[in-house]
């Protein structure tokens, strides 16, 4: 079975255990995330499952750093992409069995990193957003890569799931930005950057554990199915 796990930054992939049947692909940030997927598909052959992972910002109250968000759909400016309900239910079962802190629902795609004000504004709007068959559910989180990756997977008939780890809850500023180097954030917000580094370790470990569970479960089902 061929599984491709995608994430953007090294601090998101640091905790993912390397294994021969799982290929970890670092993607560009934001809207360009899917640019490397054609090459990845050529290198992996048939992709049996793509998992979009990495950090996300919390929108729903109660989400804490390190909580996992399993997306039923991702909504972007170009529309909503639904995730297979069967795959979501299998992933949820595996993560719950492993006692991972999991939340399931729609997520939102953004073109930039959002601060507290923007997250709260989006959370308020998200309650009224049309999210295909999932409109009655609260939009849980926001990230920049899952939207483009979900559209790529849907266009290429690649089964996919989205499992993200909360880095910054709704009331926490991420302090860094996608359009400036990390060192500028460190200079401008040294204490905030230190706190975010600690949060990234918590969220990263959560990613590593989740990927172990999801990949093992998918491989077992692929072998036994």
JOPE-V460948 format. One record per pair of residues at least 6 apart in sequence whose C-alpha atoms are under 8 Angstrom apart, sorted by sequence separation. I is the first residue (numbers start at 1). J is the second residue. D is the distance in Angstrom with one decimal. If there is no record, write none. Layout:
# JOPE-V460948
i: {I	I}
j: {J	J}
d: {D	D}
This chain:
# JOPE-V460948
i: {7	18	27	28	41	58	74	75	95	96	129	153	168	176	27	28	73	74	95	128	153	167	186	27	28	73	74	177	185	27	73	74	176	72	73	92	127	150	175	13	72	127	71	72	92	126	127	72	126	175	25	10	72	123	146	5	7	9	71	175	176	3	4	5	6	7	8	9	70	175	2	3	4	5	6	7	8	1	2	3	4	5	6	7	8	2	4	6	8	23	175	70	174	8	106	141	106	168	105	167	113	75	106	108	113	168	68	70	72	73	74	75	76	77	105	106	107	108	110	112	167	68	69	70	71	72	73	74	75	76	105	106	107	108	109	110	111	167	67	68	69	70	71	72	73	74	75	76	105	106	107	108	109	110	66	67	68	69	70	71	72	74	105	106	107	108	109	67	69	71	104	107	109	167	103	109	166	109	165	108	165	4	12	13	165	2	12	165	2	4	12	164	2	3	6	2	3	4	5	6	7	9	1	2	3	4	5	6	7	8	1	2	3	4	5	6	7	163	3	5	6	82	120	80	119	120	80	116	116	75	116	57	115	116	73	115	114	115	59	114	115	58	59	73	113	57	72	59	60	113	59	113	112	113	81	112	81	81	69	76	69	74	75	74	81	87	88	87	84	74	84	83	84	60	83	60	30	31	59	60	30	59	60	30	58	59	58	59	57	58	56	57	56	57	56	55	71	70	71	70	71	52	53	69	70	52	69	70	68	69	68	69	52	68	69	67	68	66	67	65	66	65	66	64	65	50	63	64	65	64	65	64	63	63	50	52	56	58	61	49	50	51	52	53	54	55	56	57	58	61	48	49	50	51	52	53	54	55	56	57	58	59	60	100	47	48	49	50	51	52	53	54	55	56	57	58	59	33	47	49	51	52	53	55	56	57	58	31	32	57	30	31	34	29	30	33	34	37	95	98	29	31	32	33	31	30	34	95	94	95	94	91	94	91	66	65	66	67	8	65	66	65	66	68	66	67	68	66	66	55	29	55	54	54	53	12	11	15	11	14	15	13	16	17	12	15	16	11	15	16	22	13	14	15	17	12	13	16	17	16	3	1	1	1}
j: {13	24	33	34	47	64	80	81	101	102	135	159	174	182	34	35	80	81	102	135	160	174	193	35	36	81	82	185	193	36	82	83	185	82	83	102	137	160	185	24	83	138	83	84	104	138	139	85	139	189	40	26	88	139	162	22	24	26	88	192	193	21	22	23	24	25	26	27	88	193	21	22	23	24	25	26	27	21	22	23	24	25	26	27	28	23	25	27	29	44	196	92	196	33	131	166	134	196	134	196	143	106	137	139	144	199	100	102	104	105	106	107	108	109	137	138	139	140	142	144	199	101	102	103	104	105	106	107	108	109	138	139	140	141	142	143	144	200	101	102	103	104	105	106	107	108	109	110	139	140	141	142	143	144	101	102	103	104	105	106	107	109	140	141	142	143	144	103	105	107	140	143	145	203	140	146	203	147	203	147	204	44	53	54	206	44	54	207	45	47	55	207	46	47	50	47	48	49	50	51	52	54	47	48	49	50	51	52	53	54	48	49	50	51	52	53	54	210	51	53	54	132	170	131	170	171	132	170	171	131	172	114	172	173	131	173	173	174	119	174	175	119	120	134	174	119	134	122	123	176	123	177	177	178	147	178	150	151	140	147	141	146	147	147	154	160	161	161	159	150	160	160	161	138	161	139	110	111	139	140	111	140	141	112	140	141	141	142	141	142	141	142	142	143	143	143	161	161	162	162	163	145	146	162	163	146	163	164	163	164	164	165	149	165	166	165	166	165	166	165	166	166	167	166	167	153	166	167	168	168	169	169	169	170	158	160	164	166	169	158	159	160	161	162	163	164	165	166	167	170	158	159	160	161	162	163	164	165	166	167	168	169	170	210	158	159	160	161	162	163	164	165	166	167	168	169	170	145	159	161	163	164	165	167	168	169	170	144	145	170	144	145	148	144	145	148	149	152	210	213	145	147	148	149	148	148	152	213	213	214	214	214	217	217	199	199	202	203	145	202	203	203	204	206	205	206	207	206	207	203	178	204	204	207	207	200	200	204	201	204	205	204	207	208	204	207	208	204	208	209	215	207	208	209	211	207	208	211	212	212	215	219	222	223}
d: {6.5	7.9	5.1	7.7	6.6	7.7	5.7	6.3	8.0	7.0	6.8	6.8	6.0	6.6	7.1	7.5	6.7	5.4	7.0	7.7	6.6	8.0	5.7	7.7	7.8	5.6	6.5	7.6	7.0	6.4	4.2	8.0	5.3	6.2	5.3	7.5	7.9	7.2	6.5	7.7	5.2	5.9	7.2	7.5	7.8	7.2	6.9	7.0	5.9	6.8	7.3	7.8	6.7	7.2	6.9	7.1	7.7	6.8	7.6	6.4	7.7	6.6	5.9	6.1	5.9	6.5	5.1	7.9	7.2	6.6	5.9	4.9	4.8	4.8	4.8	5.2	4.8	6.6	6.4	6.2	5.9	6.1	5.9	5.9	6.0	7.8	6.9	6.6	6.0	7.6	7.8	7.4	6.9	7.8	7.5	7.8	6.9	8.0	7.7	7.9	7.9	7.5	7.1	6.9	7.6	7.7	7.5	6.9	6.7	7.1	5.8	6.5	6.3	7.9	6.5	7.1	5.2	7.9	6.6	6.7	6.1	5.8	5.9	6.1	5.8	5.1	4.7	4.9	5.0	4.9	7.0	4.9	5.5	6.2	5.6	5.9	5.8	6.1	5.2	4.7	4.9	4.8	5.2	5.1	6.3	5.4	5.9	7.1	6.5	6.2	5.0	4.6	5.4	5.0	7.9	6.2	6.1	5.9	6.6	5.2	7.7	6.5	6.3	7.7	5.6	6.7	5.4	7.5	7.6	6.0	7.9	7.8	7.3	5.7	8.0	6.8	6.2	5.5	5.5	7.9	7.4	7.8	7.9	7.5	6.6	6.9	5.2	6.1	7.8	6.9	6.8	7.2	6.8	6.0	7.4	5.3	5.9	6.4	5.8	6.2	6.4	7.8	8.0	5.3	4.9	4.8	4.7	5.0	5.4	6.9	6.3	6.8	5.9	6.3	6.0	6.0	5.2	8.0	7.7	7.0	7.8	7.8	6.6	6.2	6.1	7.9	6.6	6.3	5.6	6.5	6.0	7.8	7.7	5.2	7.5	5.1	7.9	6.3	6.1	7.6	7.6	7.8	6.9	7.6	7.8	7.9	7.8	7.6	7.0	7.8	5.4	5.7	7.6	6.1	7.6	6.3	6.6	6.8	7.4	6.3	7.4	7.1	7.0	6.0	8.0	7.8	6.8	6.9	7.8	7.7	7.7	7.0	7.7	7.2	6.4	6.9	7.8	6.7	7.0	4.9	6.0	5.2	6.8	7.3	6.3	4.7	4.4	6.9	5.5	6.5	6.3	5.2	5.6	6.4	4.9	7.3	7.3	7.7	5.4	5.8	6.5	8.0	8.0	8.0	4.6	6.2	5.6	6.6	6.6	5.1	5.6	6.2	7.3	4.6	7.3	5.7	6.4	5.4	5.5	7.4	5.2	5.0	6.5	6.6	5.1	7.7	7.3	7.9	6.1	7.7	6.3	5.7	6.0	7.8	7.0	7.6	6.0	5.9	8.0	6.5	6.3	5.6	6.4	6.2	7.7	5.6	5.9	5.6	7.5	6.8	6.8	5.0	4.5	5.0	4.7	5.2	5.3	4.9	4.9	5.9	6.1	6.9	6.8	7.3	6.5	6.5	5.4	6.5	5.7	6.2	4.9	6.2	5.7	5.8	5.0	4.3	5.0	5.6	8.0	7.8	7.0	7.4	7.5	5.5	7.1	5.9	4.8	7.0	8.0	6.8	4.6	6.5	5.8	7.0	4.9	6.2	5.2	7.8	6.9	7.3	6.5	8.0	7.4	6.4	6.0	7.8	6.4	6.5	6.6	7.2	6.8	6.3	6.6	7.9	7.8	6.4	5.5	7.5	7.8	6.9	4.1	6.0	7.5	7.3	7.7	7.4	7.8	5.5	8.0	7.0	7.8	7.8	7.8	6.9	7.3	8.0	7.3	6.0	8.0	7.2	5.7	7.5	7.0	6.7	5.6	6.9	4.3	6.8	4.6	7.6	7.5	8.0	7.9	7.9	8.0	7.4	7.7	6.5	7.0	7.4	7.4	6.3	6.6	7.8}
